[in-house]
Structure formats: structure tokens, C-alpha cells
């Protein structure tokens, strides 16, 4: 469990640093959730295409790529007004 949180936090932090845009989720909890969601996404896709064995999870790099995809989806939802920007005025 602690490993998932550490990977999630690292992946979320790197994804937020790599992704431009003012409407990034901020704070420790949202950054960690972003990274964990990215790790789950990367694991699911990796297992579906046969890159990972069942029970094997994504590493830091693929979790970061997954977090970038989740962050892109977040930005698109904020831009369309589907969800509100927590940092917006």
C-alpha cells in the first residue's frame, strides 16, 4: 500500500511539472490521487497489451505517462466546464 502511495506521489508530481496549464490539481492529496490514477491506467493498458504479467504493476515512468494522460483529461474537462477548476476564481 505504501509503495502505491509513493509511486503515485512521484508520478503525480512529475506529471504536474511536465504539463503546462493553470488548472492543474494542486495539493498533496490531489497530486497523489493523480499519480495513483495514472499508475492504474498504465497498469491496465500494459496488462491488456501483454506488456505486464497479471499482478505486475506499472513502474515510475509508465505511471508518470499515465498520470500525464489523466491530467490531460482533467484539463479538457475543466476547459469544457464539466468540472470546476478548484484553483480558479
C-alpha positions as CSV (number, residue, x, y, z in Angstrom):
1,X,0.0,0.0,0.0
2,X,2.8,2.4,0.9
3,X,4.5,1.6,-2.4
4,X,1.4,2.6,-4.4
5,X,1.3,6.0,-2.5
6,X,5.0,6.7,-3.1
7,X,4.7,5.8,-6.8
8,X,1.5,7.8,-7.1
9,X,3.0,10.9,-5.4
10,X,6.2,10.8,-7.5
11,X,4.3,10.2,-10.8
12,X,1.8,12.9,-10.0
13,X,4.5,15.4,-9.1
14,X,6.5,14.8,-12.2
15,X,3.3,14.9,-14.4
16,X,2.3,18.3,-12.9
17,X,5.8,19.6,-13.5
18,X,5.8,18.4,-17.2
19,X,2.2,19.5,-18.0
20,X,1.6,23.2,-18.7
21,X,-1.6,24.8,-17.7
22,X,-3.0,26.9,-14.9
23,X,-5.8,24.4,-14.0
24,X,-3.7,21.6,-12.6
25,X,-5.0,19.9,-9.5
26,X,-2.8,21.0,-6.5
27,X,-2.1,19.8,-3.1
28,X,-0.5,16.7,-1.7
29,X,-3.7,14.5,-1.8
30,X,-4.8,15.5,-5.4
31,X,-1.2,15.1,-6.7
32,X,-1.1,11.6,-5.1
33,X,-4.5,10.7,-6.4
34,X,-3.5,11.9,-9.9
35,X,-0.4,9.7,-9.8
36,X,-2.3,6.7,-8.5
37,X,-4.9,7.0,-11.2
38,X,-2.1,7.3,-13.8
39,X,-0.5,4.1,-12.4
40,X,-3.7,2.2,-12.5
41,X,-4.3,3.4,-16.1
42,X,-0.8,2.4,-17.1
43,X,-1.1,-1.0,-15.4
44,X,-4.5,-1.7,-17.1
45,X,-3.3,-0.8,-20.5
46,X,0.1,-2.6,-20.0
47,X,-1.7,-5.8,-19.0
48,X,-4.2,-5.5,-21.8
49,X,-1.4,-5.4,-24.4
50,X,0.6,-8.0,-22.7
51,X,3.5,-5.8,-21.5
52,X,2.8,-6.6,-17.9
53,X,2.0,-10.0,-16.3
54,X,-1.1,-10.3,-14.1
55,X,-0.3,-9.0,-10.7
56,X,2.6,-6.9,-12.0
57,X,2.2,-3.1,-11.8
58,X,3.5,-0.1,-13.7
59,X,6.8,1.5,-12.9
60,X,7.6,5.1,-12.3
61,X,8.0,6.0,-15.9
62,X,4.8,4.4,-17.2
63,X,2.9,5.6,-14.1
64,X,4.1,9.2,-15.0
65,X,2.9,8.8,-18.6
66,X,-0.5,7.5,-17.3
67,X,-0.7,10.5,-14.9
68,X,0.0,12.8,-17.8
69,X,-2.9,11.2,-19.7
70,X,-5.2,11.6,-16.6
71,X,-4.0,15.2,-16.3
72,X,-4.8,15.9,-19.9
73,X,-8.3,14.5,-19.4
74,X,-8.7,16.7,-16.3
75,X,-7.6,19.8,-18.3
76,X,-10.1,19.0,-21.0
77,X,-13.0,18.5,-18.6
78,X,-12.1,21.8,-16.9
79,X,-11.9,23.6,-20.3
80,X,-15.4,22.3,-21.2
81,X,-16.8,23.3,-17.9
82,X,-17.8,19.7,-17.0
83,X,-15.9,20.1,-13.7
84,X,-15.0,23.3,-11.9
85,X,-11.4,24.4,-11.5
86,X,-10.5,24.2,-7.8
87,X,-7.9,26.9,-8.2
88,X,-9.9,29.2,-10.5
89,X,-11.6,32.3,-9.5
